[in-house]
Amino acid sequence: MTIIKGIFLLMLVLTAFSLFTFKAPKGENAMSGLAGAAVATFFIEAIFKYILGDFIGIKFLGEVGEAAGSMGGPIAAILVLN
């Protein structure tokens, strides 16, 4: 039953994202901005925080990764405005 609920919720979210992308003014720009921000921040956060910070043990680079991970919102706003 949990898998069915999860699939239903996933389909609901994908439908909402699709409607927003195609029907909202500048929806496609907003969604591409969010995708770009997610890739940019999560990749840097994964490399710096988890690999260099936690795994190798360089505390400063772990903090840099944490800071980069929190920049998703501003990056998305910048990418949408372009």
N, C-alpha and C positions, 0 to 999 in steps of 0.2 A: 504493500500500500504506500510505503514511503517513496518508492521509486516512481510510482504513478503520480503522486503529488509533486515530486521534484520535476518530472517531465512537464506536467501541466504548468507549473510556475515558470519554467524555462520558456515554454511556448508563449505564455502570457507576456513575459518581459521582452522577448524577441518581437512579438507583435507590436507592443508599445513603442519599442525602438524604431521599428519599420515605419509605423504611422508618423512618429515624430520626424523621422528623416525625410519622408516624402511629402508630408502635408504642412509642416510648420515652416514659417518664413525663415530662411537661412538654416533650416534643419539639417541639411546635408553638411553644411560648413560646421555646424555645432558638433555633429557626430564625428566628423573627421578630426576636429580639434580635440575632442575627448579621447579618441583612439590614439592620436599622436601623443597626447599628454600621458596617457597610460603607458605607452611603450617607452617613452623617454624617461619617465620617473621610475617605473618599476624595474627597468633594466639597470639603471644606475644604482637604485636601492639594492637590488639583488647582488650586484657585483661588490659594491662598497660595504654595505652593512653586513650581509650574510657571509660572503666569501672572505673579504679582506678583514672585516671587523670581528665576526664571531668565529669563523673557522681558523684564520691565520692568527688572529688576536691583536690586530692593530686598532686600538681603541679610537684614535682620532678619525681614521677612515670609516669606522662604523658610524660615528656621529655624522660624518659627511653624507653617508648613505641615508641616514635617518632624515637629515635636512632635505636631501633631494627627493625623498619619498613624500614629503609634505608639500611639495611645490606643484602637485598635480592640478590644483584649481587655478592658480595664476597662469600656468602654462596653457591650460585649456582656454582660458579667456584670451590670451594673446593669440593663440592659433585661430580662434573663431573670428577675431576682429580682422585678421589678415585676409 
